[in-house]
Amino acid sequence: MHASSRPAVSGAMIFYSDFDDYTAWRDAMQACLPDLRVVHANDAHDPADIHYALIWKAPSGFFNRMKNLRLIVNLGAGVDSIVGREDLPAEVPITRITDPNMARMMAGYVLFAALRYARDIPYFEAAQRRGEWAYRHPRSPEAVRVAVLGLGELGAYAARELSRQGLNVLGWSRSPRNIEGIECHAGMASLDTVLSCADILVVMLPLTPQTRGLLNRERLQRLPRGAALINVARGALVDQAALTDLLRSGHLGGATLDVFEREPLPPGDPLWAMENVLITPHLASVAIPASAAGQIADNVLRVSQGLPPVNRVDAARGY
Ligand SMILES: O=CC(=O)O
């Protein structure tokens, strides 16, 4: 089914996000479904009229009185902030965005961060601050081992892009994956081995009860001395205090962090002042209205015709 067939859509869509642009999403949705009414959660509306929710981190109790809700769309790739909620209406399907453009945006960030380490750019940045012409012979890309933890849509895309650069890429995931050009490992038994050979570790796992705190002190210590860590997934996957200690002691050479245990990262957190840490405010990849609205519109049409939506989240599995 495609949105352009435009059967009538019942009810309205409610929008909530502190980070995404409401008018851009409303316009993108209405470009696909001109008869869809879209309301911002802060604007006057009748909860019984809401059939679809397009949300990112909506406050608790958000769904109260939405008796006719049929679809919840998580405005992002990671669903950890929604699947564990206790105020979710039973039976209402939750979907997430799986958008190649979002995967490409994420891969761009990961490539930038990994190549920055592979090409020793932090070393040259520091030398420049000292006004020093500090020649260091470049390593060949295949001499640099990059381990990508998490080979879902975003992780697999990033792993392929890293491999296209000639880097020596290993992948690790919970269940076995097969990706051309990538040495794929699966299951807890192989995690330590993967960690122990990673010059650069890229964290792209979903946050679930199984993965929370996965990169604890002991596992971080398995990384070779001087390794760099890139976390574009969720802060709670990594023991941040241990990470900070290991960056301070020099066991870890550097970190590029887009996500943190607490966001925003509190002022005064030691990570802010560390020369070997690059911090960005959780934006490695964001949902893009023009490219994701079509799949959301298709799901709106599907559920309004009694069909199951695609890209449904498995709440029990957590992603
Ligand atoms: O963190 C962002 C997302 O999950 O989309």
The ligand as an SDF file (V2000), in Angstrom:
LIG
                    3D

  5  4  0  0  0  0  0  0  0  0999 V2000
   18.9200    8.5990   19.8500 O   0  0  0  0  0  0  0  0  0  0  0  0
   18.2480    8.7520   18.8850 C   0  0  0  0  0  0  0  0  0  0  0  0
   17.3890    7.7500   18.3460 C   0  0  0  0  0  0  0  0  0  0  0  0
   17.2370    6.7100   18.9890 O   0  0  0  0  0  0  0  0  0  0  0  0
   16.8260    7.9450   17.2740 O   0  0  0  0  0  0  0  0  0  0  0  0
  1  2  2  0
  2  3  1  0
  3  4  2  0
  3  5  1  0
M  END
$$$$
